[in-house]
Amino acid sequence: AKYTQRGDKVSKEFFDEVTHEVSTASMKYALLSMSCQTQISFDIAKVTDFEDASAPFILYNSTRLTSVNNKFEALVSSGRVSALPDISEIDWSLCDNDLEWQLLVEFILAFPMLIKAAACPDMPKPPTTPEFGCHKICDFLNLFARGLSSFYGPRGVRILPKKDQVDIPQEQEKAMHARVYLCKAFKQVIDNGL
């Protein structure tokens, strides 16, 4: 219904494919989000919640990041903005919102250590078995997706120019380039986590 309201045409095959992917991801997330020492209780409403702590919620935020990149590429194709320069030329000081830096430090930079801790736990003394931490990755992705929702929210950071904005000052374009690179990094972490 939402696609029809926007004028998009979605085939039954595409709809079925997306539904299958989201439901499969929901089941996997529900299973992996529990510690291996926790009894699993399955709640279909929670597993399919688009608002919090579910695969659809994380996938939705990943899709938003893809949308930002696609819109940026459309702006480049139309000639309204220049293409991304090499990352070494980015002025990161133009990312002037605390939330940008918080997401970078708490999620982008922390991700490799989380993976190591989840996949290679300290070996306890026998007869105790090690506790692998797939659930920690799920918790991390959920917290990250919550942060991204704030990043995009109504009071969040403007990444791209407004649709009706005619002129894009050079300083705004440079800040946009930095933020598009951040969005690419955010997307990469979500993809790797999934």
N, C-alpha and C positions, 0 to 999 in steps of 0.2 A: 504494500500500500504506500509506503514512504517513497519508494522509487517512482511509482506512478504519479504521486503528487508533484515530484520534481520534474516529471517529464522523461525520466529514464525508462528504457525498455529493458526488462530483465527476462531472459528466457527461463523456462521451467528447468531446463538442464543446469543452467548457471545457479539458479536458486537452490536446487537440490544439492549441487556440489558444495556451495557455501554452507548450507545447513549441515551437511555431513561433516565438513571440516570443523565447524564450530562445535558440533556435538561431540566429535571425537576428541578435540582439544579439551573440552569441558570434562570429559571422563578422565583423560590422562591427568589433567591438573588436579582434579578431585583426589585421585589416587596418590599422586606424587606430593601433594601438599600436606600429607599426614606423615608424621614421624613413623619410622618402621616399627616402633614400639607402641603405637597408638592404635586402638580399635577404630576401624573405619565405619562411620555412619554416613549414609548417602542421603543427601537432601537435594532433590532436583531443583527446587527453587533457588537454593544457594549456588549450586553448580552453574546455573544458567543466568545468574544475576549480572546485568551489564553495568551495575553501579559499583561493585566492590568485590574483591577477593575471589575472582573467577577468571577462567580462561577468556570468556567473551570480553570482560573488562580490560584485560591486558591486550588482547587482540585489537580491541577498539582503539586503544591509545597508540598501538603500533600503526594502525591504519591512518590515524590523524597525522602521525609523523610522515608517512608516505605522501599524504595529501599536501602537506607543507612543501615537501620537495617537488612534487609534481606542479604545484602552483608556481613555485620559484622557477622551475624550468620553463613553464609557459611564459612567465615574465621575460625571461632571457630570450626565448624564441621570438617574442613580439618586439624585442629591442628596447623595452622599457627599462631594463637593468642589465648590467654587464654580468658575464658568467663568473662563477666562483674563481677567484685567484688561487694560486698555490697556498696551501695552509700556512706556510712559513711567512706569508705576507699579511696574514690576518692581524688586525689590531684587537686583541682580546680585551683591552681595557674598555672597549665600547659595549661589552656585555656588562651593563651597569646595574643589573637587578640582582639582589642577593639570592633570589631563588635559582637563578642560572648557575651561580657558583655553588650553591648548596647541592643541586642535582649533580653537578660535575664532581664534586668532592665525595659526596655520600654514595653515589651510584656508579658513575663512570670509572672513577679511580679505584673504588673499592671492589668492583666486580671481579677482577682476577683473584684477589685474596679470598673472596667468598667461594668461588669455584674450587680453589685449592682446599679450603677448609671443609667444604661439603663432600668433595670426592676423596680426600685423603685425610681422614680424621686421625687424631692421635691414637695409637694402639694402646688399649687398656691392658692391665695385667689379666691373664687368664684366671678364671673361666669367662670373664666378661667379654662380650664381643664388641667390636667397634660400631659406632652409630654413624652411618653415612647420612648425609644431610640434604637429600633432594628437597625436602620440605623447606629448608632454609632458602633455597633458590626461589621457590614459589612465593614465600613470604617477601623476599627481596623484590621480586618482580611486581608484586601487589603494591608494596610501599612505593616503588618507583612509579608505577602507573598513577597512584594517588598524587604524587608530586607533580607528575606531568599534567594531570588534570588541573592543578592549581596554576601551573605554568601557562596553560592555554586559556584558563578561565577568563571571565569578564574583566577581572582586575589583574589579569596576568600580563605577560610580556607580548608586545606586538612584534611579530617576526617579519611579516610581509607588509607592504604598504596597503592602505585601504583601497578598495576597488575604484573609488571615485577620485583618488589622489592623482593629479596630473603630473606634477613635478616631484622627482625623488632626489632630494639633496644628496651630495656625495657622502656626507657623514652618515646619513640614514642608510645609504646603500652599503657602506662599509660595516655598519652594525648588523645589517641584514645578512651579509656574507658570514660574519662570525656566528650569528644565530642559526643560520642554515647548517653550518658545519656542526654546531652543537646538536641540532636535530638529527643529523646523520649519525652522530656518535650515540645519541639516545636510542635511535632505531637499531643500531648495531648491537647494543647491549641487550635490548629486548629480544632481538632475533637470536642472539647467542644463548640467552637464558632459556628461550623456548626450545 
